[in-house]
Amino acid sequence: MKKNINPVALEVKSMILKSGYTQSEIVDMMSADFGWSGSPSNFSRKLNEGTLRYDQALELAKALGYENRWEKVRGAND
């Protein structure tokens, strides 16, 4: 049986690579800076199962040099 590919996991992994880090390096950084588990397998499982929390995603974005912005779409509920 073919396993479904989580598009969010693919995007996060892509952003990690584009930032010049490995997943293990990011896990080490997140552990030191934000108290995350230091286990790369836990991080990978969260990505693949879609259980990365919103606050964790924000911390990850910050560590990679990104920020989260909510922008209102023009014409939406004006």
C-alpha positions in Angstrom: 0.0 0.0 0.0 1.3 3.4 -0.9 1.9 5.8 2.0 0.3 9.3 1.7 2.9 12.1 1.5 2.3 14.9 3.9 2.7 18.1 1.8 3.5 20.2 4.9 6.3 17.8 5.9 7.8 18.1 2.4 7.6 21.9 2.6 9.2 22.1 6.1 12.0 19.7 5.0 12.5 21.8 1.9 12.8 25.0 4.0 15.3 23.4 6.3 17.5 22.4 3.4 17.1 25.8 1.7 18.3 27.4 5.0 21.5 25.3 4.9 20.7 23.0 7.8 20.1 19.3 8.3 17.2 18.0 10.3 19.6 16.9 13.0 21.1 20.4 13.2 17.6 22.0 13.5 16.6 19.5 16.2 19.7 20.4 18.2 19.0 24.2 17.7 15.4 23.8 18.7 16.3 21.8 21.7 18.8 24.4 22.9 16.7 27.5 22.0 13.1 26.3 22.7 13.4 23.2 24.9 12.3 20.8 22.2 13.0 17.1 22.4 16.5 16.4 21.1 15.4 13.5 19.1 15.5 13.8 15.3 13.1 10.8 15.0 10.5 12.6 17.2 10.8 15.6 15.0 10.5 13.6 11.8 7.5 11.7 13.2 5.7 15.0 14.1 6.3 16.2 10.5 5.2 13.0 8.8 2.1 12.5 11.0 1.1 16.2 10.9 1.3 16.7 14.6 3.6 19.6 14.7 1.8 22.3 16.8 1.3 25.8 15.6 3.6 27.3 18.3 6.3 24.8 17.3 5.9 25.8 13.6 6.3 29.4 14.6 9.5 28.6 16.6 10.8 26.6 13.7 10.2 29.4 11.3 12.0 31.8 13.6 15.0 29.5 13.9 15.2 29.3 10.1 15.0 33.0 9.7 11.4 33.3 8.7 8.4 35.1 10.2 4.7 34.2 10.0 2.4 36.9 8.7 -1.3 36.9 8.3 -2.4 39.1 5.4 -6.0 39.8 4.6 -6.9 38.8 1.1 -8.3 41.7 -0.9 -12.0 41.5 -1.3 -12.4 38.7 1.3 -15.1 39.6 3.9 -14.7 43.4 3.4 
